[in-house]
Amino acid sequence: MANTDKDYNYIDEKAYDIASNRVPNNFKTYGNHNYKVIDIENNSTNGMQAYAVAPVKNGKADYNNVVISYAGTDSGDMKDILTDIETVGLGSKVIFEPKLSSLGPVPDIKGESQSVSADKFYQRVNKQIKQHGGVKAPTTSGHSLGGTLAMYIAAKHHLSATTFNGPDAWSMLTKKEREYIKTHPMDFMNYRNPKDIIGNITGNFTGSAKYVKSKTYFGSELVKQLEDVNDKLLNGSLKDKGLSTIASSFSLDIAAVKAALDITVSMAGNLTKMVIFYEFLERRLIVKQIVNL
């Protein structure tokens, strides 16, 4: 069974449940396709979170169509923030924090970067695929930071990646890896809102971004309208009427908005809730559009 863009979107959404240990062993995607979780990684040192799933065919896991999904940024986790800056922005292979010394600020290395851990997880999953008779390498996917990691791993190992609003991985890649993306454009599908600040923050040097139409972006009138919802997001009192208004604004059904809200509330406990909530809505809007391409 071939994985669809809708499947990838749902799988990526579930990746955010890794932090709270809420990923089920089995689940169905939007397309009513059954998947089985075959491995999970939750790195407490650098914050890298990922899981691997296999579609279930005739009651058995299909190890020839495994998907590795990397979780996106949890803005309540400083390790993820450092990864955004140091790994995605600077291409660093280690995670470090500024530390004051007699000579001034110096980097205090905390361990390997998420990109290194992401690669180790890929190696582990690929080994499992072979142990179960699989002959095809996995595909990778992810949203936001997870999308960048997915692109990085796919370029490094010559895989196929489908991602959503992922910042460009250019600074993380070698010259050969950059060339591979350029010469295999159909294997790297990074669906983006052209006005999304986070997804576009590192440009599109790899050329992997596939832009979809969207009227919403940070600072727009719609987001300003969402700001008065922020307090209700914080205390959990957002009612169906408010959700209906947001659903209508984003041209989404209320079930999709409720699902995004549920994930958001489990992730953060501060003013970043509104931004995270908006990011989930944007991704859902993107997937709604690309499914009909």
C-alpha distance (Angstrom), angle and dihedral (degrees) to the residues before:
residue distance angle dihedral
M1 . . .
A2 3.78 . .
N3 3.80 115.9 .
T4 3.81 113.8 -120.7
D5 3.80 129.8 -148.9
K6 3.81 87.7 -106.0
D7 3.80 89.6 54.2
Y8 3.80 91.8 50.2
N9 3.80 90.9 49.8
Y10 3.80 93.5 52.4
I11 3.81 92.5 44.2
D12 3.81 90.3 50.9
E13 3.78 91.2 50.1
K14 3.80 91.1 54.5
A15 3.81 89.5 53.3
Y16 3.81 88.3 74.6
D17 3.82 88.3 64.4
I18 3.80 91.9 65.5
A19 3.82 92.5 84.9
S20 3.80 91.4 57.6
N21 3.83 94.8 39.3
R22 3.79 90.9 -118.8
V23 3.80 100.0 128.0
P24 3.83 108.1 123.3
N25 3.80 120.6 -135.7
N26 3.79 89.7 -122.7
F27 3.81 132.8 19.6
K28 3.79 144.4 160.7
T29 3.79 124.3 -121.4
Y30 3.82 128.3 -141.4
G31 3.80 88.8 -84.8
N32 3.82 89.8 56.1
H33 3.79 90.0 -111.3
N34 3.79 116.5 151.3
Y35 3.80 120.4 -127.7
K36 3.80 134.1 -175.8
V37 3.80 123.5 -151.8
I38 3.80 109.3 -127.2
D39 3.82 101.5 174.5
I40 3.82 141.0 4.3
E41 3.80 133.2 -165.3
N42 3.81 125.1 -165.4
N43 3.80 108.2 173.5
S44 3.81 109.5 -160.2
T45 3.82 93.3 -169.4
N46 3.79 101.2 58.2
G47 3.82 102.5 9.1
M48 3.82 97.2 -115.6
Q49 3.79 109.8 156.4
A50 3.78 126.4 -177.9
Y51 3.75 142.1 145.0
A52 3.79 137.7 -164.5
V53 3.79 125.1 -136.9
A54 3.79 134.8 -174.8
P55 3.81 125.5 -155.9
V56 3.79 113.2 -115.0
K57 3.79 113.5 -123.0
N58 3.82 121.0 -177.6
G59 3.79 89.1 -14.5
K60 3.81 94.4 -52.2
A61 3.79 132.6 99.3
D62 3.81 111.3 -105.8
Y63 3.80 104.1 -135.6
N64 3.81 91.1 -173.9
N65 3.81 92.6 70.0
V66 3.81 103.3 42.4
V67 3.81 118.5 155.8
I68 3.80 123.8 -154.2
S69 3.81 110.6 -156.7
Y70 3.80 121.6 -166.8
A71 3.80 118.7 -155.0
G72 3.80 119.5 -120.4
T73 3.78 129.7 -126.6
D74 3.79 118.8 -51.0
S75 3.80 98.7 -156.2
G76 3.79 89.1 -158.4
D77 3.82 89.8 62.7
M78 3.82 114.6 78.8
K79 3.83 90.0 -159.3
D80 3.80 89.5 63.6
I81 3.80 91.5 47.2
L82 3.81 90.3 51.8
T83 3.81 89.8 49.3
D84 3.81 91.0 52.9
I85 3.79 90.3 53.9
E86 3.80 103.4 33.6
T87 3.80 104.0 32.7
V88 3.80 104.9 27.6
G89 3.80 95.2 32.6
L90 3.80 101.1 34.5
G91 3.80 104.0 20.2
S92 3.82 93.0 -123.8
K93 3.83 119.1 169.8
V94 3.82 92.1 -155.2
I95 3.79 133.2 55.1
F96 3.78 115.0 -128.1
E97 3.79 141.4 170.1
P98 3.82 127.4 -146.7
K99 3.82 112.2 -100.5
L100 3.78 127.9 -172.7
S101 3.80 117.9 -123.6
S102 3.81 136.2 165.6
L103 3.82 86.3 -88.0
G104 3.79 93.5 50.0
P105 3.84 130.3 -103.5
V106 3.82 114.0 -2.6
P107 3.83 130.7 175.1
D108 3.81 114.4 -96.3
I109 3.82 104.7 -155.3
K110 3.81 112.2 -139.6
G111 3.79 99.3 179.7
E112 3.78 143.7 -74.3
S113 3.79 119.8 -19.6
Q114 3.78 124.6 -108.2
S115 3.80 89.3 -105.9
V116 3.82 90.4 61.2
S117 3.81 91.5 47.4
A118 3.81 90.1 46.1
D119 3.79 89.7 55.9
K120 3.81 92.5 48.3
F121 3.80 89.3 52.0
Y122 3.81 90.6 51.0
Q123 3.82 90.1 51.5
R124 3.80 90.6 50.4
V125 3.79 94.0 49.3
N126 3.80 93.3 44.9
K127 3.79 88.8 54.2
Q128 3.81 90.3 52.6
I129 3.80 90.7 50.1
K130 3.79 90.8 56.5
Q131 3.81 92.0 44.9
H132 3.81 88.8 56.8
G133 3.78 94.7 49.1
G134 3.79 98.1 -97.3
V135 3.79 117.1 149.0
K136 3.81 99.9 -176.3
A137 3.79 125.2 80.4
P138 3.82 116.6 -121.4
T139 3.77 124.2 -100.3
T140 3.80 120.3 -127.3
S141 3.77 133.1 -135.3
G142 3.79 142.9 166.2
H143 3.79 147.4 145.5
S144 3.81 125.8 -110.2
L145 3.85 108.6 -28.7
G146 3.81 87.6 5.2
G147 3.78 89.2 57.6
T148 3.78 91.0 53.5
L149 3.80 91.4 51.3
A150 3.80 90.0 47.4
M151 3.82 91.4 52.5
Y152 3.81 90.9 46.9
I153 3.81 93.5 52.3
A154 3.81 92.5 43.8
A155 3.82 92.2 51.9
K156 3.80 92.2 45.5
H157 3.81 95.0 50.9
H158 3.81 100.9 27.6
L159 3.80 95.8 -111.0
S160 3.79 133.4 141.8
A161 3.83 120.1 -99.5
T162 3.81 132.2 -165.7
T163 3.79 112.9 -172.9
F164 3.79 141.9 166.1
N165 3.83 126.3 -135.2
G166 3.79 92.0 -22.3
P167 3.84 118.7 166.0
D168 3.80 111.0 -119.1
A169 3.82 114.2 -86.7
W170 3.83 94.5 -148.6
S171 3.83 96.8 119.2
M172 3.82 90.8 51.8
L173 3.80 95.6 53.2
T174 3.79 134.4 86.0
K175 3.80 120.7 -128.4
K176 3.82 90.9 -99.6
E177 3.81 92.2 49.5
R178 3.79 91.1 50.6
E179 3.79 90.5 50.1
Y180 3.81 90.8 49.6
I181 3.80 91.1 58.1
K182 3.80 91.0 46.9
T183 3.82 91.8 52.1
H184 3.84 95.6 42.2
P185 3.83 103.1 44.0
M186 3.81 95.7 155.1
D187 3.80 90.7 60.1
F188 3.80 92.7 59.9
M189 3.79 115.0 60.8
N190 3.80 112.4 169.3
Y191 3.81 105.9 174.1
R192 3.79 110.7 -154.5
N193 3.75 142.4 178.5
P194 3.84 101.9 -127.0
K195 3.81 91.3 -138.4
D196 3.80 98.3 44.7
I197 3.79 108.9 119.0
I198 3.81 97.7 -156.9
G199 3.79 96.8 46.5
N200 3.80 93.2 47.4
I201 3.79 99.1 39.0
T202 3.83 94.8 107.3
G203 3.79 96.1 38.7
N204 3.80 126.0 -126.9
F205 3.80 103.8 -77.7
T206 3.81 92.8 144.0
G207 3.80 91.1 52.2
S208 3.80 90.1 -132.7
A209 3.82 96.7 124.2
K210 3.79 116.3 109.1
Y211 3.79 107.0 -166.1
V212 3.80 123.7 -146.0
K213 3.77 128.1 -167.3
S214 3.79 117.6 -92.3
K215 3.78 133.7 159.9
T216 3.80 94.6 -161.6
Y217 3.78 130.0 83.8
F218 3.79 140.5 144.5
G219 3.78 109.4 -64.6
S220 3.81 94.2 22.2
E221 3.79 122.8 130.4
L222 3.79 90.1 -103.6
V223 3.78 93.0 56.6
K224 3.80 89.8 46.9
Q225 3.79 87.2 55.7
L226 3.79 88.8 51.6
E227 3.78 92.3 54.9
D228 3.80 92.2 76.3
V229 3.82 87.2 56.1
N230 3.79 90.8 59.2
D231 3.81 97.2 87.3
K232 3.80 90.0 51.0
L233 3.79 89.9 50.5
L234 3.79 88.7 53.9
N235 3.79 96.1 51.5
G236 3.81 97.0 33.9
S237 3.80 95.3 -120.2
L238 3.81 98.8 122.0
K239 3.81 105.6 133.5
D240 3.81 131.9 -152.0
K241 3.80 92.3 -98.8
G242 3.80 91.2 59.7
L243 3.78 91.2 44.7
S244 3.80 90.4 51.2
T245 3.80 90.5 54.4
I246 3.80 91.7 51.4
A247 3.81 91.8 45.0
S248 3.79 90.3 52.7
S249 3.81 92.1 48.3
F250 3.80 91.3 52.9
S251 3.83 94.2 38.9
L252 3.81 89.7 -121.6
D253 3.79 132.6 129.0
I254 3.79 116.9 -102.8
A255 3.83 92.0 -115.4
A256 3.81 89.6 63.0
V257 3.81 91.3 50.2
K258 3.80 92.1 48.2
A259 3.81 90.5 50.9
A260 3.79 91.3 51.0
L261 3.81 90.5 48.0
D262 3.80 92.1 50.0
I263 3.80 91.4 54.2
T264 3.80 92.0 44.5
V265 3.79 94.9 52.7
S266 3.80 90.5 51.7
M267 3.80 92.4 52.6
A268 3.78 109.6 50.4
G269 3.75 142.4 21.8
N270 3.78 103.5 -162.8
L271 3.80 144.0 57.5
T272 3.78 91.8 -62.6
K273 3.81 88.1 77.8
M274 3.79 92.3 88.2
V275 3.79 92.7 51.5
I276 3.81 92.8 47.4
F277 3.81 90.8 46.7
Y278 3.79 89.8 51.5
E279 3.79 90.8 50.1
F280 3.81 91.3 55.2
L281 3.79 91.6 48.7
E282 3.79 90.8 50.0
R283 3.79 91.8 51.4
R284 3.78 91.7 49.9
L285 3.80 89.8 50.3
I286 3.81 90.6 50.5
V287 3.81 92.5 51.2
K288 3.80 91.6 47.0
Q289 3.79 88.4 57.7
I290 3.81 99.8 42.6
V291 3.79 94.0 49.1
N292 3.81 88.1 67.4
L293 3.83 95.4 47.8
